[in-house]
Amino acid sequence: MLHELLGLIFSNNINGIPIILVMAIPFFIGLVIGLLIKKFFKIIIIFAIITLIFSYLGFLTINLSLLKSISDTYGPLIIHYITVITGILPIGLGLVAGLIIGFFFG
């Protein structure tokens, strides 16, 4: 069964593009995005610590009701787009695998 599946993947194509390439591109995109998310989280954590220090010292005020309204407005929209992107099975699996590998090992 595995031999037939590998034969199907390596022998057929979609509009002239080999299936293995169609499956590999989302993986590499997910790898890059996972690496960027990891770097972005490091910057966000540093920025959050600096913001909390400035807020504690009284140089900055944080409006929590504005943050809640932004999350209420854009949260469901972001979840919808994530569901649509990962819903396409071959592309979604490769993208999710690339994201996980890029985030943890990047």
Biopython code that builds the backbone (N, CA, C, O; Angstrom):
import numpy as np
from Bio.PDB.StructureBuilder import StructureBuilder

atoms = [
    (1, "MET", "N", (0.818, -1.182, 0.000)),
    (1, "MET", "CA", (0.000, 0.000, 0.000)),
    (1, "MET", "C", (0.873, 1.262, 0.000)),
    (1, "MET", "O", (0.582, 2.216, -0.720)),
    (2, "LEU", "N", (1.936, 1.267, 0.801)),
    (2, "LEU", "CA", (2.836, 2.408, 0.837)),
    (2, "LEU", "C", (3.530, 2.594, -0.507)),
    (2, "LEU", "O", (3.753, 3.720, -0.952)),
    (3, "HIS", "N", (3.869, 1.475, -1.148)),
    (3, "HIS", "CA", (4.517, 1.541, -2.466)),
    (3, "HIS", "C", (3.588, 2.176, -3.495)),
    (3, "HIS", "O", (4.029, 2.975, -4.320)),
    (4, "GLU", "N", (2.286, 1.819, -3.450)),
    (4, "GLU", "CA", (1.315, 2.416, -4.376)),
    (4, "GLU", "C", (1.141, 3.907, -4.114)),
    (4, "GLU", "O", (1.045, 4.694, -5.055)),
    (5, "LEU", "N", (1.099, 4.301, -2.841)),
    (5, "LEU", "CA", (0.953, 5.709, -2.488)),
    (5, "LEU", "C", (2.162, 6.514, -2.948)),
    (5, "LEU", "O", (2.006, 7.595, -3.514)),
    (6, "LEU", "N", (3.361, 6.000, -2.711)),
    (6, "LEU", "CA", (4.560, 6.701, -3.168)),
    (6, "LEU", "C", (4.627, 6.753, -4.689)),
    (6, "LEU", "O", (5.077, 7.750, -5.255)),
    (7, "GLY", "N", (4.188, 5.699, -5.350)),
    (7, "GLY", "CA", (4.143, 5.709, -6.814)),
    (7, "GLY", "C", (3.170, 6.750, -7.336)),
    (7, "GLY", "O", (3.445, 7.411, -8.337)),
    (8, "LEU", "N", (2.037, 6.902, -6.667)),
    (8, "LEU", "CA", (1.057, 7.916, -7.048)),
    (8, "LEU", "C", (1.610, 9.325, -6.845)),
    (8, "LEU", "O", (1.398, 10.208, -7.677)),
    (9, "ILE", "N", (2.310, 9.525, -5.749)),
    (9, "ILE", "CA", (2.850, 10.856, -5.450)),
    (9, "ILE", "C", (3.936, 11.236, -6.447)),
    (9, "ILE", "O", (3.959, 12.371, -6.924)),
    (10, "PHE", "N", (4.825, 10.322, -6.768)),
    (10, "PHE", "CA", (5.967, 10.666, -7.610)),
    (10, "PHE", "C", (5.678, 10.564, -9.108)),
    (10, "PHE", "O", (6.437, 11.118, -9.904)),
    (11, "SER", "N", (4.616, 9.882, -9.522)),
    (11, "SER", "CA", (4.393, 9.692, -10.951)),
    (11, "SER", "C", (3.392, 10.677, -11.555)),
    (11, "SER", "O", (3.518, 11.028, -12.728)),
    (12, "ASN", "N", (2.422, 11.120, -10.800)),
    (12, "ASN", "CA", (1.380, 11.991, -11.343)),
    (12, "ASN", "C", (1.744, 13.461, -11.182)),
    (12, "ASN", "O", (2.698, 13.814, -10.487)),
    (13, "ASN", "N", (0.953, 14.316, -11.848)),
    (13, "ASN", "CA", (1.153, 15.749, -11.708)),
    (13, "ASN", "C", (-0.184, 16.468, -11.754)),
    (13, "ASN", "O", (-1.194, 15.911, -12.184)),
    (14, "ILE", "N", (-0.170, 17.719, -11.302)),
    (14, "ILE", "CA", (-1.355, 18.556, -11.317)),
    (14, "ILE", "C", (-1.027, 19.751, -12.196)),
    (14, "ILE", "O", (-0.207, 20.593, -11.833)),
    (15, "ASN", "N", (-1.668, 19.820, -13.349)),
    (15, "ASN", "CA", (-1.424, 20.901, -14.310)),
    (15, "ASN", "C", (0.052, 21.065, -14.644)),
    (15, "ASN", "O", (0.543, 22.187, -14.774)),
    (16, "GLY", "N", (0.754, 19.957, -14.782)),
    (16, "GLY", "CA", (2.162, 20.001, -15.148)),
    (16, "GLY", "C", (3.111, 20.140, -13.981)),
    (16, "GLY", "O", (4.325, 20.085, -14.175)),
    (17, "ILE", "N", (2.600, 20.320, -12.774)),
    (17, "ILE", "CA", (3.444, 20.446, -11.584)),
    (17, "ILE", "C", (3.409, 19.103, -10.850)),
    (17, "ILE", "O", (2.328, 18.592, -10.557)),
    (18, "PRO", "N", (4.571, 18.530, -10.551)),
    (18, "PRO", "CA", (4.578, 17.249, -9.824)),
    (18, "PRO", "C", (3.895, 17.373, -8.462)),
    (18, "PRO", "O", (3.976, 18.404, -7.795)),
    (19, "ILE", "N", (3.218, 16.290, -8.070)),
    (19, "ILE", "CA", (2.478, 16.295, -6.812)),
    (19, "ILE", "C", (3.409, 16.505, -5.627)),
    (19, "ILE", "O", (3.032, 17.169, -4.661)),
    (20, "ILE", "N", (4.613, 15.954, -5.683)),
    (20, "ILE", "CA", (5.540, 16.117, -4.560)),
    (20, "ILE", "C", (5.892, 17.589, -4.366)),
    (20, "ILE", "O", (6.094, 18.032, -3.235)),
    (21, "LEU", "N", (5.968, 18.346, -5.453)),
    (21, "LEU", "CA", (6.249, 19.778, -5.341)),
    (21, "LEU", "C", (5.051, 20.523, -4.766)),
    (21, "LEU", "O", (5.217, 21.448, -3.971)),
    (22, "VAL", "N", (3.847, 20.123, -5.164)),
    (22, "VAL", "CA", (2.630, 20.740, -4.622)),
    (22, "VAL", "C", (2.530, 20.473, -3.123)),
    (22, "VAL", "O", (2.016, 21.310, -2.381)),
    (23, "MET", "N", (3.013, 19.323, -2.671)),
    (23, "MET", "CA", (2.969, 18.998, -1.250)),
    (23, "MET", "C", (4.131, 19.630, -0.483)),
    (23, "MET", "O", (3.997, 19.895, 0.712)),
    (24, "ALA", "N", (5.264, 19.878, -1.139)),
    (24, "ALA", "CA", (6.445, 20.399, -0.448)),
    (24, "ALA", "C", (6.404, 21.908, -0.262)),
    (24, "ALA", "O", (6.924, 22.420, 0.730)),
    (25, "ILE", "N", (5.803, 22.620, -1.187)),
    (25, "ILE", "CA", (5.784, 24.087, -1.102)),
    (25, "ILE", "C", (5.096, 24.570, 0.176)),
    (25, "ILE", "O", (5.660, 25.428, 0.854)),
    (26, "PRO", "N", (3.909, 24.070, 0.546)),
    (26, "PRO", "CA", (3.302, 24.524, 1.806)),
    (26, "PRO", "C", (4.145, 24.181, 3.033)),
    (26, "PRO", "O", (4.155, 24.928, 4.012)),
    (27, "PHE", "N", (4.857, 23.040, 2.978)),
    (27, "PHE", "CA", (5.721, 22.671, 4.098)),
    (27, "PHE", "C", (6.815, 23.711, 4.295)),
    (27, "PHE", "O", (7.065, 24.145, 5.419)),
    (28, "PHE", "N", (7.465, 24.111, 3.212)),
    (28, "PHE", "CA", (8.540, 25.100, 3.330)),
    (28, "PHE", "C", (7.994, 26.484, 3.698)),
    (28, "PHE", "O", (8.647, 27.235, 4.423)),
    (29, "ILE", "N", (6.812, 26.818, 3.206)),
    (29, "ILE", "CA", (6.178, 28.074, 3.613)),
    (29, "ILE", "C", (5.871, 28.040, 5.105)),
    (29, "ILE", "O", (6.105, 29.023, 5.809)),
    (30, "GLY", "N", (5.351, 26.920, 5.593)),
    (30, "GLY", "CA", (5.086, 26.765, 7.020)),
    (30, "GLY", "C", (6.361, 26.811, 7.846)),
    (30, "GLY", "O", (6.366, 27.345, 8.955)),
    (31, "LEU", "N", (7.444, 26.253, 7.311)),
    (31, "LEU", "CA", (8.732, 26.293, 8.000)),
    (31, "LEU", "C", (9.205, 27.724, 8.191)),
    (31, "LEU", "O", (9.654, 28.098, 9.275)),
    (32, "VAL", "N", (9.106, 28.515, 7.146)),
    (32, "VAL", "CA", (9.529, 29.922, 7.219)),
    (32, "VAL", "C", (8.611, 30.705, 8.150)),
    (32, "VAL", "O", (9.085, 31.498, 8.964)),
    (33, "ILE", "N", (7.303, 30.491, 8.040)),
    (33, "ILE", "CA", (6.358, 31.208, 8.905)),
    (33, "ILE", "C", (6.564, 30.821, 10.370)),
    (33, "ILE", "O", (6.485, 31.679, 11.249)),
    (34, "GLY", "N", (6.827, 29.536, 10.644)),
    (34, "GLY", "CA", (7.090, 29.099, 12.008)),
    (34, "GLY", "C", (8.332, 29.746, 12.583)),
    (34, "GLY", "O", (8.347, 30.135, 13.751)),
    (35, "LEU", "N", (9.374, 29.867, 11.777)),
    (35, "LEU", "CA", (10.593, 30.534, 12.222)),
    (35, "LEU", "C", (10.334, 32.011, 12.501)),
    (35, "LEU", "O", (10.811, 32.552, 13.499)),
    (36, "LEU", "N", (9.571, 32.665, 11.612)),
    (36, "LEU", "CA", (9.257, 34.074, 11.818)),
    (36, "LEU", "C", (8.382, 34.298, 13.048)),
    (36, "LEU", "O", (8.553, 35.289, 13.757)),
    (37, "ILE", "N", (7.444, 33.380, 13.307)),
    (37, "ILE", "CA", (6.588, 33.491, 14.488)),
    (37, "ILE", "C", (7.425, 33.376, 15.759)),
    (37, "ILE", "O", (7.201, 34.106, 16.725)),
    (38, "LYS", "N", (8.398, 32.451, 15.755)),
    (38, "LYS", "CA", (9.253, 32.295, 16.920)),
    (38, "LYS", "C", (10.056, 33.569, 17.175)),
    (38, "LYS", "O", (10.158, 34.014, 18.318)),
    (39, "LYS", "N", (10.624, 34.157, 16.129)),
    (39, "LYS", "CA", (11.371, 35.408, 16.275)),
    (39, "LYS", "C", (10.442, 36.546, 16.708)),
    (39, "LYS", "O", (10.817, 37.381, 17.530)),
    (40, "PHE", "N", (9.226, 36.573, 16.148)),
    (40, "PHE", "CA", (8.256, 37.603, 16.481)),
    (40, "PHE", "C", (7.841, 37.505, 17.942)),
    (40, "PHE", "O", (7.684, 38.529, 18.607)),
    (41, "PHE", "N", (7.659, 36.278, 18.456)),
    (41, "PHE", "CA", (7.288, 36.105, 19.854)),
    (41, "PHE", "C", (8.373, 36.619, 20.787)),
    (41, "PHE", "O", (8.066, 37.189, 21.834)),
    (42, "LYS", "N", (9.637, 36.428, 20.423)),
    (42, "LYS", "CA", (10.725, 36.946, 21.254)),
    (42, "LYS", "C", (10.660, 38.468, 21.327)),
    (42, "LYS", "O", (10.835, 39.047, 22.399)),
    (43, "ILE", "N", (10.410, 39.113, 20.198)),
    (43, "ILE", "CA", (10.310, 40.573, 20.174)),
    (43, "ILE", "C", (9.088, 41.036, 20.966)),
    (43, "ILE", "O", (9.167, 42.018, 21.704)),
    (44, "ILE", "N", (7.964, 40.343, 20.821)),
    (44, "ILE", "CA", (6.737, 40.709, 21.536)),
    (44, "ILE", "C", (6.919, 40.555, 23.043)),
    (44, "ILE", "O", (6.430, 41.387, 23.807)),
    (45, "ILE", "N", (7.609, 39.515, 23.481)),
    (45, "ILE", "CA", (7.827, 39.327, 24.921)),
    (45, "ILE", "C", (8.674, 40.468, 25.476)),
    (45, "ILE", "O", (8.367, 41.002, 26.542)),
    (46, "ILE", "N", (9.727, 40.844, 24.774)),
    (46, "ILE", "CA", (10.564, 41.965, 25.223)),
    (46, "ILE", "C", (9.745, 43.256, 25.250)),
    (46, "ILE", "O", (9.832, 44.028, 26.205)),
    (47, "PHE", "N", (8.950, 43.492, 24.202)),
    (47, "PHE", "CA", (8.107, 44.684, 24.143)),
    (47, "PHE", "C", (7.079, 44.691, 25.270)),
    (47, "PHE", "O", (6.808, 45.746, 25.844)),
    (48, "ALA", "N", (6.501, 43.535, 25.598)),
    (48, "ALA", "CA", (5.505, 43.454, 26.673)),
    (48, "ALA", "C", (6.142, 43.744, 28.028)),
    (48, "ALA", "O", (5.541, 44.417, 28.866)),
    (49, "ILE", "N", (7.356, 43.239, 28.248)),
    (49, "ILE", "CA", (8.032, 43.511, 29.516)),
    (49, "ILE", "C", (8.332, 44.998, 29.662)),
    (49, "ILE", "O", (8.129, 45.574, 30.731)),
    (50, "ILE", "N", (8.817, 45.618, 28.586)),
    (50, "ILE", "CA", (9.093, 47.057, 28.620)),
    (50, "ILE", "C", (7.802, 47.848, 28.849)),
    (50, "ILE", "O", (7.796, 48.815, 29.611)),
    (51, "THR", "N", (6.718, 47.445, 28.198)),
    (51, "THR", "CA", (5.432, 48.121, 28.376)),
    (51, "THR", "C", (4.928, 47.990, 29.810)),
    (51, "THR", "O", (4.426, 48.959, 30.380)),
    (52, "LEU", "N", (5.055, 46.806, 30.396)),
    (52, "LEU", "CA", (4.619, 46.616, 31.781)),
    (52, "LEU", "C", (5.454, 47.441, 32.754)),
    (52, "LEU", "O", (4.924, 47.980, 33.726)),
    (53, "ILE", "N", (6.751, 47.542, 32.500)),
    (53, "ILE", "CA", (7.608, 48.367, 33.367)),
    (53, "ILE", "C", (7.194, 49.834, 33.267)),
    (53, "ILE", "O", (7.063, 50.509, 34.288)),
    (54, "PHE", "N", (6.985, 50.334, 32.040)),
    (54, "PHE", "CA", (6.565, 51.723, 31.865)),
    (54, "PHE", "C", (5.185, 51.972, 32.483)),
    (54, "PHE", "O", (4.928, 53.045, 33.030)),
    (55, "SER", "N", (4.310, 50.985, 32.391)),
    (55, "SER", "CA", (2.984, 51.117, 32.991)),
    (55, "SER", "C", (3.084, 51.136, 34.514)),
    (55, "SER", "O", (2.374, 51.896, 35.172)),
    (56, "TYR", "N", (3.942, 50.322, 35.066)),
    (56, "TYR", "CA", (4.127, 50.272, 36.517)),
    (56, "TYR", "C", (4.704, 51.589, 37.047)),
    (56, "TYR", "O", (4.324, 52.062, 38.118)),
    (57, "LEU", "N", (5.626, 52.165, 36.279)),
    (57, "LEU", "CA", (6.244, 53.413, 36.703)),
    (57, "LEU", "C", (5.359, 54.631, 36.440)),
    (57, "LEU", "O", (5.672, 55.725, 36.911)),
    (58, "GLY", "N", (4.270, 54.468, 35.703)),
    (58, "GLY", "CA", (3.326, 55.547, 35.479)),
    (58, "GLY", "C", (3.564, 56.352, 34.214)),
    (58, "GLY", "O", (2.902, 57.367, 33.999)),
    (59, "PHE", "N", (4.484, 55.928, 33.383)),
    (59, "PHE", "CA", (4.749, 56.642, 32.129)),
    (59, "PHE", "C", (3.741, 56.293, 31.038)),
    (59, "PHE", "O", (3.631, 57.013, 30.045)),
    (60, "LEU", "N", (3.007, 55.199, 31.210)),
    (60, "LEU", "CA", (2.123, 54.690, 30.167)),
    (60, "LEU", "C", (0.867, 54.127, 30.826)),
    (60, "LEU", "O", (0.937, 53.513, 31.890)),
    (61, "THR", "N", (-0.287, 54.343, 30.182)),
    (61, "THR", "CA", (-1.524, 53.724, 30.662)),
    (61, "THR", "C", (-2.017, 52.747, 29.609)),
    (61, "THR", "O", (-1.930, 53.009, 28.410)),
    (62, "ILE", "N", (-2.533, 51.624, 30.072)),
    (62, "ILE", "CA", (-3.027, 50.584, 29.174)),
    (62, "ILE", "C", (-4.547, 50.577, 29.254)),
    (62, "ILE", "O", (-5.114, 50.428, 30.337)),
    (63, "ASN", "N", (-5.211, 50.740, 28.105)),
    (63, "ASN", "CA", (-6.659, 50.754, 28.027)),
    (63, "ASN", "C", (-7.146, 49.344, 27.698)),
    (63, "ASN", "O", (-7.153, 48.942, 26.535)),
    (64, "LEU", "N", (-7.554, 48.597, 28.723)),
    (64, "LEU", "CA", (-7.958, 47.205, 28.524)),
    (64, "LEU", "C", (-9.267, 47.076, 27.760)),
    (64, "LEU", "O", (-9.464, 46.083, 27.059)),
    (65, "SER", "N", (-10.169, 48.049, 27.871)),
    (65, "SER", "CA", (-11.435, 47.957, 27.135)),
    (65, "SER", "C", (-11.190, 48.084, 25.634)),
    (65, "SER", "O", (-11.890, 47.455, 24.840)),
    (66, "LEU", "N", (-10.198, 48.896, 25.235)),
    (66, "LEU", "CA", (-9.858, 48.991, 23.815)),
    (66, "LEU", "C", (-9.268, 47.680, 23.305)),
    (66, "LEU", "O", (-9.590, 47.241, 22.201)),
    (67, "LEU", "N", (-8.403, 47.052, 24.109)),
    (67, "LEU", "CA", (-7.837, 45.757, 23.709)),
    (67, "LEU", "C", (-8.924, 44.693, 23.589)),
    (67, "LEU", "O", (-8.880, 43.860, 22.684)),
    (68, "LYS", "N", (-9.908, 44.717, 24.504)),
    (68, "LYS", "CA", (-11.003, 43.743, 24.443)),
    (68, "LYS", "C", (-11.861, 43.959, 23.207)),
    (68, "LYS", "O", (-12.277, 42.993, 22.569)),
    (69, "SER", "N", (-12.132, 45.207, 22.861)),
    (69, "SER", "CA", (-12.954, 45.460, 21.670)),
    (69, "SER", "C", (-12.223, 45.053, 20.389)),
    (69, "SER", "O", (-12.849, 44.569, 19.447)),
    (70, "ILE", "N", (-10.911, 45.247, 20.351)),
    (70, "ILE", "CA", (-10.141, 44.814, 19.184)),
    (70, "ILE", "C", (-10.170, 43.297, 19.061)),
    (70, "ILE", "O", (-10.351, 42.765, 17.966)),
    (71, "SER", "N", (-9.990, 42.592, 20.187)),
    (71, "SER", "CA", (-10.016, 41.125, 20.135)),
    (71, "SER", "C", (-11.406, 40.603, 19.791)),
    (71, "SER", "O", (-11.526, 39.591, 19.100)),
    (72, "ASP", "N", (-12.458, 41.274, 20.258)),
    (72, "ASP", "CA", (-13.818, 40.862, 19.903)),
    (72, "ASP", "C", (-14.110, 41.096, 18.425)),
    (72, "ASP", "O", (-14.858, 40.337, 17.809)),
    (73, "THR", "N", (-13.521, 42.142, 17.860)),
    (73, "THR", "CA", (-13.767, 42.462, 16.455)),
    (73, "THR", "C", (-12.999, 41.543, 15.516)),
    (73, "THR", "O", (-13.572, 40.995, 14.574)),
    (74, "TYR", "N", (-11.704, 41.374, 15.769)),
    (74, "TYR", "CA", (-10.849, 40.675, 14.810)),
    (74, "TYR", "C", (-10.551, 39.223, 15.168)),
    (74, "TYR", "O", (-10.041, 38.487, 14.323)),
    (75, "GLY", "N", (-10.845, 38.789, 16.375)),
    (75, "GLY", "CA", (-10.576, 37.414, 16.786)),
    (75, "GLY", "C", (-11.287, 36.368, 15.942)),
    (75, "GLY", "O", (-10.631, 35.462, 15.428)),
    (76, "PRO", "N", (-12.619, 36.457, 15.776)),
    (76, "PRO", "CA", (-13.315, 35.465, 14.951)),
    (76, "PRO", "C", (-12.869, 35.481, 13.485)),
    (76, "PRO", "O", (-12.849, 34.439, 12.831)),
    (77, "LEU", "N", (-12.516, 36.646, 12.979)),
    (77, "LEU", "CA", (-12.046, 36.742, 11.599)),
    (77, "LEU", "C", (-10.728, 36.003, 11.406)),
    (77, "LEU", "O", (-10.540, 35.306, 10.409)),
    (78, "ILE", "N", (-9.817, 36.157, 12.363)),
    (78, "ILE", "CA", (-8.533, 35.455, 12.291)),
    (78, "ILE", "C", (-8.742, 33.949, 12.386)),
    (78, "ILE", "O", (-8.120, 33.196, 11.637)),
    (79, "ILE", "N", (-9.594, 33.500, 13.281)),
    (79, "ILE", "CA", (-9.868, 32.068, 13.416)),
    (79, "ILE", "C", (-10.501, 31.519, 12.142)),
    (79, "ILE", "O", (-10.192, 30.398, 11.738)),
    (80, "HIS", "N", (-11.378, 32.283, 11.507)),
    (80, "HIS", "CA", (-11.995, 31.861, 10.253)),
    (80, "HIS", "C", (-10.942, 31.643, 9.169)),
    (80, "HIS", "O", (-10.970, 30.621, 8.484)),
    (81, "TYR", "N", (-10.019, 32.584, 9.004)),
    (81, "TYR", "CA", (-8.999, 32.446, 7.971)),
    (81, "TYR", "C", (-8.029, 31.309, 8.263)),
    (81, "TYR", "O", (-7.576, 30.633, 7.339)),
    (82, "ILE", "N", (-7.706, 31.089, 9.526)),
    (82, "ILE", "CA", (-6.847, 29.952, 9.880)),
    (82, "ILE", "C", (-7.542, 28.643, 9.535)),
    (82, "ILE", "O", (-6.900, 27.715, 9.043)),
    (83, "THR", "N", (-8.838, 28.555, 9.784)),
    (83, "THR", "CA", (-9.597, 27.351, 9.452)),
    (83, "THR", "C", (-9.649, 27.122, 7.954)),
    (83, "THR", "O", (-9.527, 25.983, 7.503)),
    (84, "VAL", "N", (-9.827, 28.179, 7.170)),
    (84, "VAL", "CA", (-9.877, 28.038, 5.717)),
    (84, "VAL", "C", (-8.531, 27.574, 5.173)),
    (84, "VAL", "O", (-8.481, 26.699, 4.308)),
    (85, "ILE", "N", (-7.435, 28.155, 5.674)),
    (85, "ILE", "CA", (-6.107, 27.785, 5.165)),
    (85, "ILE", "C", (-5.757, 26.349, 5.516)),
    (85, "ILE", "O", (-5.262, 25.608, 4.667)),
    (86, "THR", "N", (-6.006, 25.947, 6.756)),
    (86, "THR", "CA", (-5.658, 24.582, 7.151)),
    (86, "THR", "C", (-6.699, 23.564, 6.703)),
    (86, "THR", "O", (-6.467, 22.362, 6.835)),
    (87, "GLY", "N", (-7.834, 24.002, 6.180)),
    (87, "GLY", "CA", (-8.882, 23.082, 5.743)),
    (87, "GLY", "C", (-8.572, 22.365, 4.448)),
    (87, "GLY", "O", (-9.133, 21.303, 4.181)),
    (88, "ILE", "N", (-7.697, 22.921, 3.644)),
    (88, "ILE", "CA", (-7.304, 22.244, 2.408)),
    (88, "ILE", "C", (-6.309, 21.163, 2.814)),
    (88, "ILE", "O", (-5.188, 21.481, 3.209)),
    (89, "LEU", "N", (-6.693, 19.904, 2.725)),
    (89, "LEU", "CA", (-5.976, 18.819, 3.385)),
    (89, "LEU", "C", (-4.501, 18.698, 3.023)),
    (89, "LEU", "O", (-3.677, 18.777, 3.934)),
    (90, "PRO", "N", (-4.104, 18.514, 1.773)),
    (90, "PRO", "CA", (-2.663, 18.332, 1.537)),
    (90, "PRO", "C", (-1.856, 19.587, 1.862)),
    (90, "PRO", "O", (-0.753, 19.511, 2.403)),
    (91, "ILE", "N", (-2.420, 20.728, 1.524)),
    (91, "ILE", "CA", (-1.709, 21.968, 1.792)),
    (91, "ILE", "C", (-1.713, 22.251, 3.285)),
    (91, "ILE", "O", (-0.703, 22.688, 3.838)),
    (92, "GLY", "N", (-2.838, 22.005, 3.940)),
    (92, "GLY", "CA", (-2.949, 22.279, 5.367)),
    (92, "GLY", "C", (-2.044, 21.409, 6.212)),
    (92, "GLY", "O", (-1.441, 21.898, 7.168)),
    (93, "LEU", "N", (-1.932, 20.121, 5.881)),
    (93, "LEU", "CA", (-1.068, 19.235, 6.651)),
    (93, "LEU", "C", (0.387, 19.629, 6.516)),
    (93, "LEU", "O", (1.121, 19.648, 7.503)),
    (94, "GLY", "N", (0.812, 19.945, 5.303)),
    (94, "GLY", "CA", (2.193, 20.371, 5.096)),
    (94, "GLY", "C", (2.489, 21.687, 5.782)),
    (94, "GLY", "O", (3.567, 21.881, 6.343)),
    (95, "LEU", "N", (1.520, 22.594, 5.732)),
    (95, "LEU", "CA", (1.688, 23.897, 6.368)),
    (95, "LEU", "C", (1.781, 23.751, 7.880)),
    (95, "LEU", "O", (2.639, 24.369, 8.509)),
    (96, "VAL", "N", (0.914, 22.947, 8.466)),
    (96, "VAL", "CA", (0.922, 22.754, 9.913)),
    (96, "VAL", "C", (2.214, 22.058, 10.349)),
    (96, "VAL", "O", (2.812, 22.438, 11.355)),
    (97, "ALA", "N", (2.643, 21.047, 9.599)),
    (97, "ALA", "CA", (3.897, 20.364, 9.935)),
    (97, "ALA", "C", (5.074, 21.328, 9.837)),
    (97, "ALA", "O", (5.949, 21.327, 10.703)),
    (98, "GLY", "N", (5.105, 22.145, 8.797)),
    (98, "GLY", "CA", (6.172, 23.130, 8.653)),
    (98, "GLY", "C", (6.154, 24.161, 9.762)),
    (98, "GLY", "O", (7.207, 24.553, 10.263)),
    (99, "LEU", "N", (4.952, 24.611, 10.154)),
    (99, "LEU", "CA", (4.837, 25.564, 11.255)),
    (99, "LEU", "C", (5.391, 24.994, 12.556)),
    (99, "LEU", "O", (6.126, 25.670, 13.276)),
    (100, "ILE", "N", (5.037, 23.758, 12.849)),
    (100, "ILE", "CA", (5.484, 23.135, 14.098)),
    (100, "ILE", "C", (6.997, 22.953, 14.093)),
    (100, "ILE", "O", (7.666, 23.291, 15.070)),
    (101, "ILE", "N", (7.538, 22.421, 13.004)),
    (101, "ILE", "CA", (8.985, 22.221, 12.923)),
    (101, "ILE", "C", (9.735, 23.536, 12.940)),
    (101, "ILE", "O", (10.751, 23.666, 13.624)),
    (102, "GLY", "N", (9.237, 24.526, 12.185)),
    (102, "GLY", "CA", (9.884, 25.824, 12.160)),
    (102, "GLY", "C", (9.832, 26.534, 13.494)),
    (102, "GLY", "O", (10.781, 27.227, 13.863)),
    (103, "PHE", "N", (8.736, 26.375, 14.227)),
    (103, "PHE", "CA", (8.604, 27.049, 15.517)),
    (103, "PHE", "C", (9.488, 26.408, 16.578)),
    (103, "PHE", "O", (10.150, 27.117, 17.336)),
    (104, "PHE", "N", (9.509, 25.074, 16.645)),
    (104, "PHE", "CA", (10.243, 24.428, 17.705)),
    (104, "PHE", "C", (11.734, 24.266, 17.416)),
    (104, "PHE", "O", (12.547, 24.306, 18.340)),
    (105, "PHE", "N", (12.102, 24.085, 16.151)),
    (105, "PHE", "CA", (13.501, 23.842, 15.838)),
    (105, "PHE", "C", (14.176, 25.003, 15.113)),
    (105, "PHE", "O", (15.349, 24.904, 14.750)),
    (106, "GLY", "N", (13.447, 26.105, 14.896)),
    (106, "GLY", "CA", (14.001, 27.230, 14.145)),
    (106, "GLY", "C", (14.886, 28.121, 14.946)),
    (106, "GLY", "O", (15.411, 29.103, 14.420)),
]
sb = StructureBuilder()
sb.init_structure("model")
sb.init_model(0)
sb.init_chain("A")
sb.init_seg("    ")
for serial, (resi, resn, name, xyz) in enumerate(atoms, 1):
    if name == "N":
        sb.init_residue(resn, " ", resi, " ")
    sb.init_atom(name, np.array(xyz, "f"), 0.0, 1.0, " ", f" {name:<3s}", serial, name[0])
structure = sb.get_structure()
